[in-house]
Amino acid sequence: MTGVSVSCQGLGYFKPRKFGDVARMRSLVQQEDEQSMLVHAHDLEVQHDWAVVGEFCIPPKLLWKAFMYEWSPAILKFYANAVQGTLPDPTNLAKWSIDASGTCHLCSAAQATSRHILVGCPRALDEGRYTWRHNRVLGILREAMSLSIAKAKRNRNLQPIQQMVFVRPGQKMTSTRASASIIEAAVIGSSVWMQETYHTNSRLF
């Protein structure tokens, strides 16, 4: 006779099957821990913005690998603190009991947040601090253009104006002056040049 029980457990008894999927269980536990940490991050008053930085603040072409390894530690630290509003501005220093005043050192504003310091201080705006770097670049360009215009006016009658040379597909340039003739023709060929500047103290809102 076959198929009969030969042990003392009785008819129909079988040993429970143990599932050994350790990797799956570990993944489920890890997902549960991440969800609990994410819920805690959303409940925070200041740091909750960092929970959505990867979804809304990072450009699609900027991968996390570049975000972590190509940025310098100083830029990464500033970006993280700026996103969650924890830069060491006077308002946060007063909140952390480091600086009791909490006011702007330039205009004495009561709410000297990072936004006020970067784009909202009226004294810094009047003194041109926000546009200083930009104006320095424009000053260099203005000086270079002024020298080019003065040179073009001085040499206008000394050299002929060369026209722009167009090369058809499959042909080659025959003149070595063709590369420089475009700029020279544009500058020397113009009879009137007007250079406009703007006032550095003007305010635009």
C-alpha positions, 0 to 999 in steps of 0.5 A: 500500500502506498500513500499512507502516513508512516509517522505518528502525526496522523492522517493529513498532517503536513509540515508548514512551508516556510518562505525564505524570500529575505530580499523581498521582506527587506525591501518592504521594511525599507519602503515602510521606513522611507514612507514614515521618514517622508511623512515626518519630513512633510510635517516639519515647519521649515525643512518640509520643502526639501522633501519635494526638491527632487521632483519640482526644483531640480531641472529634468536634465540635471541628474542626481549624480551631477547634483551630488558630484559636480557641484562644490560642497559650498554651492551644494550647502547653499542650495540646500539651505536656500531651498529649506529656508535655513540660511544664516540670515539675521532672521534665522540667527535671531530665531536660533538665539545667536543674534538678538537684533535680527535686522538688516545691517544696511537698511535696519529692516525688521525682517532681514530674510535671505530674500530681503538680502538677495533682492529686496534691500532698498539701500543695496538697490540704491547703491547699485550693489545688485547690478555692480557685477553686471555693470562692470561687464557692460563697462568693459564692453562699452570701452571696447566698442568706443575704441572700435568706433573711434578707430573705424572713424579714423581709418574710414578714408584710409582703406576701402570698404570690403563687402561681405563675400558669400561662398556657394556650396562646393566653392572656396574663398578666394580672398584671405580678407573675407573673414575680417571684411564683415566686421570692417564693413559693418563698422567702417561703412556706417556713417552715424554711431550712437552710444546710449548709456543708462543711469546707474541710480535708476530703480526698476520694479 
